[in-house]
């Protein structure tokens, strides 16, 4: 069993590693076995989008919604009046994934991460009946956020029931968050973009999900320009991002986040098949960042979780296993040699 965290907001042990969410292939038991076998400090519930609609991140989360339903159109997922075949498929696959996770986490004590798409990426992807995305309608965004909060609450309760020793961490996937804030999400015609959403409204919806989770929430984005300050104000426990997309202009906000107790889940290992360097070399950029920020090296292992740069759905199964093992060794090198 891994060392216990000293930070109540980060229930994983110092020097932890984890994955982002997706894995290659369609075998739920194999994915759960790989993830739980590789990641002692912070295992997670894998997503297997290769199975098709309903196993993708939008469809999986649409299946969690409370009193809202969705079906697949050629253009994507669209709100429905009642649950249909696509909703049933999404829920069935999630149940299969939970069965596999439960099997391989018998006796697990400690942190366990599960994912759902966040309210803004969901609003930018899920279509209303007329074909325009929910982002086009502030009322629809509010309804979607409320439904998501209720659905997430039920999902987390189910995970806690199945794995009673788990301290469940909710990851909200928000790759479209920056586009929503900048007003660069395209309309259905493709000729215009939806208006930027007020930062206070964005923050408020995220806070609704943080409160619904009743536990630590991490927001993941593998897009550039992650809004670190906004996420910290929304009350998230951690921010997950791709280190290779970080710019110097974001470093001050990262320093403030760390000093305020926010964990960083840093994507330092490539998410698709690539020759891997030595583990210490993979996190050399993390050490460099820490020095530039003037942060104490002793805080590194407590503040940072090492992850792949994004999900591993596009990787080969062998590389996915190797990448998770590499993240574990890289995280250990940060703990053993923070300078």
C-alpha positions in Angstrom: 0.0 0.0 0.0 1.3 3.4 -0.9 2.3 6.2 1.5 -0.6 8.4 2.7 -1.0 12.0 1.7 -0.5 14.7 4.2 -2.7 17.1 2.3 -6.5 16.6 2.9 -7.3 18.1 -0.5 -5.0 15.7 -2.3 -5.9 12.1 -1.2 -3.1 10.5 -3.2 0.4 9.9 -1.8 3.4 12.2 -2.6 5.2 11.1 -5.8 2.0 9.8 -7.4 1.4 9.1 -11.1 -1.9 8.5 -12.9 -3.5 8.4 -16.4 -5.8 10.9 -18.0 -8.7 8.6 -18.8 -8.8 6.8 -22.1 -7.1 3.6 -23.0 -6.8 1.7 -26.3 -9.0 -1.3 -27.2 -12.4 -2.4 -26.0 -11.8 -4.9 -23.2 -12.9 -3.3 -19.9 -11.3 -6.0 -17.8 -8.0 -5.8 -19.5 -8.0 -2.0 -19.2 -8.9 -2.1 -15.5 -6.3 -4.7 -14.8 -3.6 -2.6 -16.6 -4.5 0.6 -14.8 -4.9 -0.8 -11.3 -1.8 -2.9 -11.7 0.3 0.0 -12.9 -0.9 2.9 -10.7 -0.9 2.1 -7.0 -1.2 5.6 -5.7 -3.9 7.0 -8.1 -5.6 4.4 -10.2 -8.6 5.5 -12.4 -11.7 4.2 -14.2 -10.6 3.8 -17.8 -12.5 5.0 -20.8 -12.5 2.9 -24.0 -13.8 5.1 -26.9 -12.8 2.5 -29.5 -16.0 0.6 -28.7 -18.0 3.4 -30.5 -20.7 5.9 -29.7 -21.6 5.8 -26.0 -18.1 4.9 -25.0 -16.7 8.2 -26.2 -16.3 10.9 -23.6 -19.3 12.9 -24.7 -21.6 9.9 -25.0 -20.4 8.4 -21.7 -21.1 11.6 -19.8 -24.5 12.1 -21.6 -25.4 8.7 -20.3 -24.8 10.0 -16.7 -27.1 13.0 -17.0 -30.1 13.2 -14.7 -33.5 13.6 -16.5 -31.8 14.6 -19.7 -31.1 12.1 -22.6 -29.2 12.2 -25.8 -28.9 10.2 -29.0 -26.4 10.1 -31.9 -27.0 12.2 -35.1 -24.5 12.3 -38.0 -23.3 15.6 -36.6 -22.8 14.3 -33.0 -24.8 13.8 -29.8 -28.1 15.6 -29.5 -30.6 16.1 -26.7 -33.6 13.6 -26.8 -37.0 13.6 -25.2 -36.6 10.2 -23.7 -33.8 7.5 -23.3 -33.2 5.5 -26.4 -30.8 2.9 -27.7 -27.8 5.2 -27.5 -28.4 6.2 -23.9 -28.9 2.6 -23.0 -25.7 1.6 -24.7 -23.7 4.3 -22.9 -25.1 3.3 -19.6 -24.4 -0.4 -20.3 -20.8 0.2 -21.2 -20.3 2.4 -18.1 -21.8 -0.4 -16.0 -19.4 -2.9 -17.6 -16.4 -0.6 -16.8 -17.5 -0.3 -13.2 -17.9 -4.0 -12.9 -14.3 -4.4 -14.1 -13.0 -1.7 -11.8 -14.7 -3.2 -8.8 -13.2 -6.6 -9.6 -9.6 -5.2 -9.7 -9.9 -2.9 -6.7 -11.0 -5.4 -4.1 -9.5 -4.1 -0.8 -8.3 -0.9 -2.3 -7.7 1.9 0.2 -6.9 5.4 -1.0 -7.4 7.6 -3.9 -9.3 6.5 -7.0 -10.1 8.8 -10.0 -13.2 8.8 -12.2 -13.9 11.2 -15.1 -16.8 13.1 -16.6 -16.9 15.8 -19.3 -17.2 19.2 -17.6 -20.2 21.5 -18.2 -18.6 23.8 -20.7 -17.1 21.1 -23.0 -20.4 19.3 -22.8 -22.3 22.5 -23.7 -20.0 23.0 -26.6 -20.6 19.5 -27.9 -24.1 18.4 -27.1 -26.7 19.7 -29.6 -30.1 21.0 -28.8 -33.1 19.7 -30.8 -32.6 22.4 -33.5 -29.0 21.3 -34.2 -27.2 24.2 -32.5 -25.1 23.3 -29.4 -26.3 24.0 -25.9 -23.7 26.7 -25.7 -25.9 28.9 -27.9 -28.6 29.1 -25.1 -27.7 30.3 -21.6 -30.8 28.6 -20.2 -29.8 25.3 -21.7 -26.3 25.6 -20.3 -27.8 26.1 -16.8 -30.1 23.1 -17.2 -27.2 21.0 -18.5 -25.0 22.0 -15.6 -27.7 21.1 -13.1 -28.4 17.7 -14.8 -24.7 17.0 -14.9 -24.2 17.8 -11.2 -27.0 15.5 -10.2 -25.7 12.7 -12.5 -22.2 13.1 -11.3 -23.4 12.9 -7.7 -25.1 9.6 -8.4 -22.1 8.2 -10.3 -19.7 9.0 -7.5 -22.1 7.4 -5.0 -22.1 4.3 -7.1 -18.3 4.2 -7.2 -18.1 4.7 -3.5 -20.5 1.8 -3.0 -18.6 -0.5 -5.2 -15.1 0.5 -3.8 -15.8 1.4 -0.2 -12.2 2.0 0.7 -11.8 4.6 -2.1 -11.3 8.3 -1.6 -12.9 9.3 -5.0 -11.4 12.1 -7.0 -13.6 13.5 -9.8 -11.8 14.6 -13.0 -13.8 17.0 -15.2 -12.5 16.9 -18.8 -12.7 20.5 -20.2 -10.7 20.6 -23.5 -13.1 23.2 -24.9 -13.0 25.5 -21.9 -10.5 28.0 -23.4 -12.5 28.1 -26.6 -15.7 28.8 -24.7 -14.0 31.7 -22.8 -12.5 33.1 -26.0 -15.7 32.8 -28.1 -14.1 30.5 -30.7 -16.6 27.6 -30.6 -18.1 27.4 -34.1 -21.8 27.4 -34.9 -23.4 24.5 -36.7 -23.0 26.3 -40.0 -19.3 26.8 -39.4 -19.5 30.4 -40.6 -19.8 32.1 -37.2 -18.7 31.5 -33.6 -20.7 31.5 -30.4 -20.3 34.5 -28.1 -17.7 34.2 -25.4 -19.3 33.2 -22.0 -18.7 35.5 -19.1 -15.9 34.3 -16.9 -18.1 34.6 -13.8 -20.7 32.3 -15.4 -18.1 29.8 -16.4 -16.6 29.8 -12.9 -20.0 29.4 -11.3 -20.9 26.3 -13.3 -17.6 24.7 -12.4 -18.2 25.5 -8.8 -21.6 23.8 -9.0 -19.8 20.6 -10.0 -17.1 21.0 -7.3 -19.9 21.3 -4.7 -21.8 18.3 -6.1 -18.7 16.1 -6.0 -18.3 16.4 -2.2 -14.7 15.5 -2.6 -11.6 16.6 -4.6 -12.1 17.7 -8.2 -9.5 17.9 -10.8 -10.0 19.7 -14.2 -8.2 18.4 -17.2 -7.5 20.2 -20.4 -5.0 19.1 -23.1 -5.7 22.4 -25.0 -3.4 25.5 -24.8 -4.0 28.4 -22.5 -5.5 26.6 -19.5 -7.2 29.2 -17.3 -5.4 28.4 -14.1 -6.6 31.4 -12.1 -10.3 30.8 -12.9 -10.1 27.1 -12.1 -8.4 27.8 -8.7 -11.1 30.3 -7.9 -13.8 27.7 -8.8 -12.4 25.6 -6.0 -10.7 22.7 -7.8 -8.1 20.6 -6.0 -6.0 20.0 -9.0 -5.4 21.1 -12.6 -4.3 18.6 -15.3 -2.5 19.9 -18.4 0.0 19.1 -21.1 3.4 20.4 -20.1 4.5 20.9 -23.8 1.7 23.5 -24.3 2.7 25.6 -21.4 3.9 29.2 -22.1 6.0 31.5 -20.0 3.0 33.8 -19.6 1.1 31.2 -17.6 3.9 30.5 -15.1 2.9 33.2 -12.6 -0.7 31.8 -12.4 0.8 28.3 -11.9 3.0 29.5 -9.1 0.0 31.1 -7.4 -2.0 27.9 -7.8 0.7 25.8 -6.2 1.2 28.3 -3.3 -2.5 28.2 -2.8 -2.5 24.4 -2.4 -3.7 23.4 -5.9 -2.1 20.2 -7.2 -0.7 20.0 -10.7 -1.3 16.9 -12.8 1.4 17.4 -15.4 1.3 15.6 -18.7 5.0 15.0 -19.2 4.9 11.6 -21.1 3.8 11.4 -24.7 0.3 10.0 -25.2 1.0 8.2 -28.4 3.7 5.7 -29.4 7.0 7.4 -29.0 10.4 6.2 -27.9 10.6 7.0 -24.2 13.6 8.7 -22.6 14.8 7.8 -19.1 12.2 8.6 -16.5 14.2 11.4 -14.9 14.6 13.0 -18.3 10.9 13.0 -18.9 10.3 15.2 -15.9 13.3 17.5 -16.4 10.9 20.2 -17.6 9.0 19.9 -14.3 12.2 20.5 -12.3 13.1 23.4 -14.5 9.6 25.0 -14.1 9.9 24.6 -10.3 13.3 26.4 -10.3 11.9 29.3 -12.5 9.0 29.7 -10.2 11.2 29.8 -7.2 9.3 27.1 -5.4 10.9 24.9 -2.8 12.1 21.6 -4.3 10.7 19.8 -1.2 7.1 20.7 -2.3 7.5 19.0 -5.7 6.4 15.5 -4.9 3.5 16.7 -2.8 2.3 19.2 -5.5 2.8 17.2 -8.7 1.2 14.1 -10.2 2.9 12.8 -13.4 0.6 11.8 -16.2 0.7 11.2 -20.0 0.1 14.4 -22.0 -3.5 13.3 -22.8 -5.6 10.1 -23.0 -4.0 6.9 -24.4 -6.8 5.9 -26.7 -4.6 6.6 -29.8 -1.7 4.5 -28.5 -0.9 0.8 -29.0 -1.8 -1.4 -26.0 1.9 -2.1 -25.4 2.8 1.6 -25.4 -0.2 2.5 -23.1 1.2 0.0 -20.5 4.7 1.3 -21.0 3.6 4.9 -20.7 1.8 4.3 -17.4 4.8 2.5 -16.0 7.0 5.3 -17.2 4.9 7.9 -15.4 5.2 5.9 -12.2 9.0 5.8 -12.5 9.2 9.5 -13.5 7.1 10.5 -10.5 9.4 8.4 -8.2 12.4 10.2 -9.6 10.8 13.6 -8.7 10.2 12.4 -5.2 13.7 10.9 -4.8 15.6 13.8 -6.5 13.4 16.9 -6.7 16.5 19.1 -7.6 
